[in-house]
Each structure stands twice: as C-alpha cells, then as structure tokens.
Amino acid sequence: MGVSRRMFLGTAAGGSAAVGLAALGVVGPVSSAGAAPAASGPGDVVGKVSVGYQGWFACPGDGAPINSWWHYSANGGQPPAPSNTTIVAWPDVREFSRTYHSGYANLGNGQPADLFSSYDQQTVDTHFLWMQQNGIDTAALQRFNPVGGEGPTRDAMAAKVRSAAESHGRKFYIMYDVTDWTTMQSEIKNDWTAKMKAHTASSAYATQNGKPVVCIWGFGFSDDKRPFAPAPCLDVVNWFKDQGCYVIGGVPTWWRTGDRDSRPGFIDVYHAFHALSPWLVGRIGNVGDADNFYNVATVPDLADCAAHGIDYLPCVLPGAVTLRQRAHGDFMWRQFYNMKRAGVQGIYISMFDEFNEGNQIAKTAESAAWLPTDSGMLALDEDGTACSSDYYLRLTGDGGRMLKGQIALTATRPTQPVVTGGDTVPPTAPGNLRVTAHTSNSVSLAWNAATDNVAVTGYRVMSVTGASTTPVGSTAGNVTAFTVTGLTPSTSYTYDVQALDAAGDISQPSNQVTVTTDAGAPPAGNLAAGKAISASSQTQVYFPGNANDGNPSTYWESANNAFPQWLQVDLGGSPYPVKRLVLKLPPATAWATRTQTISVQAGTSLPPATQLPNAAYTFDPASGNTVTISLPATVSARYIRLNFTANTGWPAAQIAEFEVYST
C-alpha cells in the first residue's frame, strides 16, 4: 500500500522578506510585481492548475483485482469502522451511483454511512466532471510501485482516468511515487515502456513543450522510505528525458538548500528536471506560515529555477480538516495569492481525493449531519463557518482564474463558503416497495410516492448486493413503477428505491424487497470473453488480459520458477451457471506438447470453492493445444480460478485463452 507523504517538519523561522532571503544567501529585495520568467510557454501544466489524483480507494465487490477495502481500512478484509480505518475525513457520496456499506454507524441525518470506490468508472467520471465544472485543467494520477499485488488495480485505474479525462475535456499525466519502491531504477523504466507510455496516445494526455508529461515524486527526501543515492535518481531523470518526456520533479521542500527534508548532494538531480514542484503538506498550517514560506522558499526557489531554465510548479493545499487548518478557505486563498504575486508558472493542488490525510478538495461532509455519528471526524464547518461540500472545488476554480489573470490579484478571498438559496431538504423515502411481476430475466417493481418541500423530480432504483448498491434504472416525475431487465435466471436480487429533487437531494432508501428470477435457458457463448481477469504474477509483456482477448496467439505467462500460480476471471455482476472450461495455448507447432497440473475453483465469492482437485492436463499441438475441463456439476459462479503447480514444457503457468461456458 502506498503510504502518506506527510512529514511534519517545523516551518522555517521567518521574519521580513529581506531578512528571510538574506539568511538564505539571496541578494536583492523581494518583489511582488516582477514575476520570474517562465522557462516554458503555456501548455498543459505551465499556466494551468493541476491536482494530485490518488484514485486508490476500493471496496470488496467493485470488481477491483485487489478485492479489499483498499486505503479505507487498516485491515482491508474488514469494512472501515472507528477501530479499523485509514481515513480522517468523510466524502460526500451523493453524486455517486454506486456506493458500499461501511462498518460505521449511520450519518447524523440517518442515512447509511456508505463510501465510494475509485474502481467504479462512474466515480472517476464524477470526479473529472467536478474538475471540469471548476476549471481544474489537469490531473496527476499517482502511481506507486506497480510491481506486486496493487499493480493490476493501478493499471486499471490508469485506463479509467484516461477515459474520464477524454470524456470531460481534462488532461492527465502519470506521476510516479517512488516511496518504498526498492528496485525502482529498472522497474520504473520497464513500467513506462510496457504499460504507461501507451496512454500518451490519448488526446487527453498532458503535454508541455510538445512532450508528454511525467512526474517523479520522492527523489532526494531524507527519510528512510526513499533512500536512493543521487546517481540512480539522475539516471532515471535523464532516461525519461531521453524518451522525449517533459519531466517534473516532486521534490523536498528544502531542495534548494539541501537540508532539513532534503538529502545533501542532490542539487544536480533537482536541476536536471524540466520543472520542480516542492512538497508542502505538513510544512505550513496557517496564513502566517504561508506568508513566511513566500519569503523563505517560494521567491528564492523561483529565482533559482529561473536561473536554471526550470519551470516552477509549487503546491497549494486546502489544509488538513482534522487539524483545523482550513480557516474556511482563508488558508488556501492566501497561498493562491502568494503564488500569483510571486509569479509562479503553474500550481499543483495537493490533493484532490486525499481523505487519508484530510487534505482533499473533493466534495466532503459539510456538517455533522453528513458524518457517521461514531466517526469522531470533523466536517468542513469545524470552525463554526458553514461550508458547502463543494466549497474547496469552487475555491480552487477561483484560484485558477486568478493565476490565469481572469480575475485581478487580490488578498481577499472572493469565494463564498456557501452558495445561498439552494434547497438542501431531501425528499421523504418512497414507501411500500413491492414486486409486481418477474420472469427469467426481469423484475417489475412498484412503490408509493415520496414527498418533498419543493417537488420530487424522479426516482432511482437500486440493486443491493452485499455491501454495495448499484443503480439499475430511474423514472422521471411521478412515475412510481419500473421493470429491471437483463437479469440472470434462477438468481436472487434485492432492490430499494430512492427519491430525488431538482437540487440533487436524495432521500433515504425505501424498504428492500428480494425476489428470485424464474429458471431459463443457460447463457450461450464464452462467458469469460473480455471480462476482468487477474493473476498471481506475470512475466514481461505476457499479461493476464492476453488470456481472454479472443486471440489464441497471445498468452499469459506467470513468473518463472515460482509455482504455485493462479489465473482468475471475474464474470461480473450476478453469478452465472458454469459447467465447462476450455483452455488453450498458442496453436503454433513451436509450442510442443506439455502437461500442466491444474486445480479449479469456482464460486460467488472470494476465495471461490474448489471444484476439481489437482490433475494433469496435456496440451498437444495435434489437437490444437486445447484442453476441455468439465465440472462434476453446474456451479453458480462469478469467480473462476485456475491454480497451477507444474508445467512440463516451461517453468511457469501458461494460458492463451481461458474460456468459460454454461453447457
């Protein structure tokens, strides 16, 4: 798991601008009028507002390969709760169509304490919609060590971010975080070449000076989580430059002086970057700190960068809500003001969705009504000033407009914490939800109308599966009936209904109903085609996705000499009847006959139940290198896993096509 970057170091002793700069050996007066010249013209990071995007929250049942409460719980196998949590602030989830039940008590308003998953595309789309609505230009997707258990989920997140950026006219780039990445020097190059570089083909991938943007965060920090010497770091920076990239360095606060949070001897590494973005979380916590850093860090940093032809893209942070730093936006606005008057080339917001540190600008619980009653967390109104959940998004939008000269430089915050006049009263819950009919692939529902202080504008029908709720349909106006289609025969489903009003307020859910669809003919065709697939490991470019891409000439191969290994397909959604598996290796005669020892698991949850014990299966080119495995009986399954313990043809597990059938 990637860890927090926060390091609480004392802020430097300040004083007047002249005194602060003299102490650092910078000669000349501080000027708020003369901006340092930019090394680069406007692009997707210079002249723009970027945000750090973690995208690292997952929940069991969301389809993520990591299959845990990733970054929500200390014990990811159990739901987050007061005694098992890694978050310090609570997200506003009203705009997410799918949420997951936590172990916390209900919110202060009685609604369930549900959380979002970053793995749901609609979540990422909603986040990028917020960026679009608030003039946030670019998102830096954080990519921690992708070699290991988190890798497949992080790979998928890159694709989801790409899709959302393309859909909402935003830019994105990859920001590698080298924290705890011991073998970073070679693996970061392999990861870029084999995986991440492909995303630069997207029209949404950020460029600067005609080059794709890459950031490397963590070189030169003096803590033991990033113990690299200067030489391998410089090698990596120059390698990315040789690949034609515009390379940003996420560097220590005191990079220029080479002390405190910076290791000495790194100045040549820092000066090798095209742009520098010094880290600021944990260094400042109030307006006075922000003004001091303007004097002792921002202005002299900017001068050093200008002298070396480097773009300067410093951090602006909203403040940790749990530490009561935000001062209803005054703390963040002072940073925007200081950065603009210093003449910085761009701004990096840390962070968009950092609910683990409480430095997020994403929509957040605005009052105790939107917090779990047993959480002990603080809401945005912690200092007594009411703030809407989107306040820091709107504040960032205004800060970006000031950076770009669209509004005048001002020390007075123009953004109001609450936009007055909005309706905040949700409708009542719909009543008497009931099943009126069902077939093998459909369920018809009806309910009693809800009421609202203004008007009910429609209803959202939700499917409830374990800890998650997923929208399956909606109605407009006063329509109080809906038929859910596309269901699986002989399968149990649970539903509830929510009412909505024009302001976007959502009611408490109705009562739940559970119904089983009628029996029907088993589904035809290969159920595994194009579905989510994961593996215990992989070698080089032989990814798990090769095993269900419909092309028998591509294949998955596990790590060599490392049995046992596994390959698993997630059929998604409701379970399917599963009876037969077809396994293939490439048909080329060069693939000589080999025997692999395989056991089969299949079931509706993880880990799936064992269906067939270890057995030897021979793949022979004479018969198309194809093996068919029939289960003893038809199994209702979402997850099918193959476990490999031996291969006579190669010291690794190998599969070109993993097909699943109902008959």
Summary of the structure (lengths in Angstrom):
residues: 663
radius of gyration: 27.1
end to end distance: 40.7
largest distance: 83.4
contacts: 2281
relative contact order: 0.10
helix: 21%
strand: 28%
